Amino acid sequence: MTSHQQAPEPQSPSSTPASRQPPPRRERRYEPGEERGDGRFPRGLALRLFVYVVAGHLLAGFLFLLFELGGGK
């Protein structure tokens, strides 16, 4: 063999497929609509509720501004 080519390294017994450890288990993912524990809302529901509340207040503020500006005496 030349200096550019290397012989394949022999596999050790610990690197064979039969002796590999299974990958560690990931954290459990919550199903949509399932409580996250401690009685908390599901994340998607809490985010949607927050967005709807903010959007509702912005709409109410806009309508209030329209009535204030348009209701001159």
Backbone as CSV, one residue per row, in Angstrom:
resi,resn,N_x,N_y,N_z,CA_x,CA_y,CA_z,C_x,C_y,C_z
1,MET,0.832,-1.185,0.000,0.000,0.000,0.000,0.872,1.242,0.000
2,THR,0.334,2.275,-0.591,1.074,3.521,-0.625,0.753,4.321,0.627
3,SER,1.413,5.433,0.785,1.191,6.244,1.976,-0.175,6.936,1.942
4,HIS,-0.798,7.031,0.759,-2.096,7.688,0.658,-3.238,6.756,1.020
5,GLN,-3.028,5.469,0.905,-4.083,4.515,1.200,-3.842,3.912,2.578
6,GLN,-4.931,3.731,3.298,-4.826,3.120,4.606,-5.701,1.878,4.626
7,ALA,-5.246,0.899,5.329,-6.041,-0.316,5.469,-7.214,-0.022,6.390
8,PRO,-8.357,-0.625,6.130,-9.498,-0.389,7.025,-9.187,-0.925,8.412
9,GLU,-9.614,-0.150,9.406,-9.354,-0.562,10.782,-10.306,-1.697,11.151
10,PRO,-9.803,-2.688,11.862,-10.696,-3.766,12.282,-11.703,-3.238,13.299
11,GLN,-12.910,-3.758,13.221,-13.947,-3.293,14.145,-13.761,-3.968,15.488
12,SER,-13.892,-3.207,16.518,-13.814,-3.783,17.852,-15.170,-4.388,18.198
13,PRO,-15.224,-5.292,19.144,-16.503,-5.915,19.476,-17.533,-4.915,19.979
14,SER,-17.099,-3.807,20.584,-18.064,-2.851,21.119,-18.729,-2.019,20.026
15,SER,-18.173,-2.003,18.810,-18.755,-1.184,17.748,-19.614,-1.995,16.791
16,THR,-19.853,-3.251,17.080,-20.714,-4.047,16.215,-22.160,-3.663,16.455
17,PRO,-23.014,-3.816,15.450,-24.411,-3.384,15.597,-25.151,-4.075,16.731
18,ALA,-24.839,-5.318,17.043,-25.583,-6.043,18.071,-25.323,-5.493,19.466
19,SER,-24.172,-4.898,19.696,-23.850,-4.442,21.047,-24.083,-2.950,21.242
20,ARG,-24.628,-2.257,20.264,-24.884,-0.823,20.412,-26.018,-0.583,21.399
21,GLN,-25.864,0.458,22.164,-26.914,0.841,23.106,-28.031,1.542,22.346
22,PRO,-29.276,1.332,22.731,-30.361,2.076,22.079,-30.234,3.552,22.422
23,PRO,-30.679,4.416,21.523,-30.579,5.849,21.808,-31.420,6.196,23.028
24,PRO,-31.014,7.210,23.788,-31.797,7.582,24.975,-33.192,8.052,24.570
25,ARG,-34.136,7.778,25.433,-35.520,8.163,25.133,-35.670,9.674,25.199
26,ARG,-36.423,10.202,24.271,-36.700,11.638,24.276,-37.823,11.921,25.262
27,GLU,-37.943,13.206,25.609,-39.051,13.585,26.475,-40.362,13.318,25.758
28,ARG,-41.377,13.028,26.521,-42.682,12.739,25.944,-43.266,14.014,25.360
29,ARG,-43.689,13.941,24.114,-44.335,15.092,23.471,-45.810,15.021,23.759
30,TYR,-46.377,16.152,24.031,-47.792,16.202,24.360,-48.624,16.201,23.091
31,GLU,-49.721,15.521,23.158,-50.652,15.486,22.043,-51.404,16.817,21.996
32,PRO,-51.858,17.241,20.817,-52.634,18.479,20.733,-53.883,18.378,21.604
33,GLY,-54.116,19.411,22.404,-55.291,19.443,23.260,-55.085,18.777,24.600
34,GLU,-53.924,18.206,24.843,-53.661,17.519,26.104,-53.073,18.512,27.102
35,GLU,-53.482,18.397,28.373,-52.934,19.285,29.384,-51.445,19.050,29.542
36,ARG,-50.706,20.103,29.873,-49.260,20.004,30.015,-48.855,19.642,31.434
37,GLY,-49.771,19.373,32.301,-49.445,19.067,33.690,-49.739,20.262,34.570
38,ASP,-49.964,20.005,35.836,-50.292,21.047,36.815,-51.537,21.820,36.419
39,GLY,-52.417,21.239,35.612,-53.666,21.887,35.229,-53.504,23.049,34.275
40,ARG,-52.356,23.151,33.593,-52.147,24.275,32.678,-52.806,23.980,31.341
41,PHE,-53.170,25.070,30.635,-53.757,24.934,29.305,-52.742,24.364,28.337
42,PRO,-53.196,23.714,27.283,-52.267,23.347,26.206,-51.649,24.618,25.612
43,ARG,-50.398,24.522,25.191,-49.668,25.702,24.726,-50.364,26.399,23.562
44,GLY,-50.868,25.639,22.584,-51.528,26.239,21.428,-52.787,26.998,21.820
45,LEU,-53.545,26.449,22.770,-54.764,27.113,23.216,-54.434,28.406,23.948
46,ALA,-53.426,28.382,24.809,-53.041,29.581,25.551,-52.563,30.677,24.591
47,LEU,-51.784,30.307,23.589,-51.297,31.293,22.622,-52.450,31.872,21.812
48,ARG,-53.357,31.012,21.356,-54.499,31.472,20.574,-55.391,32.396,21.404
49,LEU,-55.612,32.041,22.668,-56.422,32.872,23.549,-55.788,34.252,23.727
50,PHE,-54.467,34.295,23.920,-53.763,35.562,24.070,-53.907,36.418,22.812
51,VAL,-53.748,35.813,21.646,-53.857,36.555,20.386,-55.275,37.082,20.211
52,TYR,-56.290,36.259,20.516,-57.677,36.712,20.372,-57.996,37.858,21.336
53,VAL,-57.495,37.797,22.550,-57.747,38.870,23.517,-57.098,40.169,23.044
54,VAL,-55.863,40.089,22.594,-55.177,41.299,22.105,-55.892,41.857,20.876
55,ALA,-56.260,40.986,19.929,-56.948,41.448,18.720,-58.312,42.042,19.071
56,GLY,-59.023,41.441,20.009,-60.324,41.984,20.424,-60.190,43.356,21.048
57,HIS,-59.160,43.571,21.862,-58.966,44.884,22.464,-58.563,45.927,21.424
58,LEU,-57.761,45.526,20.456,-57.396,46.472,19.392,-58.624,46.865,18.570
59,LEU,-59.467,45.903,18.248,-60.684,46.199,17.496,-61.616,47.108,18.304
60,ALA,-61.784,46.811,19.593,-62.642,47.639,20.446,-62.085,49.060,20.554
61,GLY,-60.771,49.187,20.672,-60.159,50.514,20.738,-60.342,51.286,19.446
62,PHE,-60.249,50.609,18.310,-60.453,51.259,17.020,-61.897,51.742,16.878
63,LEU,-62.849,50.892,17.254,-64.255,51.304,17.179,-64.537,52.469,18.121
64,PHE,-63.973,52.432,19.314,-64.145,53.538,20.259,-63.596,54.837,19.669
65,LEU,-62.430,54.761,19.038,-61.835,55.943,18.418,-62.724,56.474,17.295
66,LEU,-63.302,55.568,16.481,-64.204,56.002,15.407,-65.417,56.743,15.961
67,PHE,-66.017,56.207,17.027,-67.193,56.870,17.615,-66.827,58.186,18.267
68,GLU,-65.647,58.267,18.879,-65.230,59.514,19.487,-64.987,60.596,18.441
69,LEU,-64.341,60.226,17.348,-64.051,61.220,16.316,-65.277,61.559,15.493
70,GLY,-66.176,60.616,15.305,-67.349,60.851,14.459,-68.549,61.392,15.209
71,GLY,-68.514,61.387,16.518,-69.682,61.819,17.284,-69.590,63.248,17.801
72,GLY,-68.989,64.149,17.030,-68.855,65.532,17.464,-70.209,66.239,17.566
73,LYS,-70.302,67.145,18.500,-71.567,67.871,18.717,-71.645,69.128,17.903
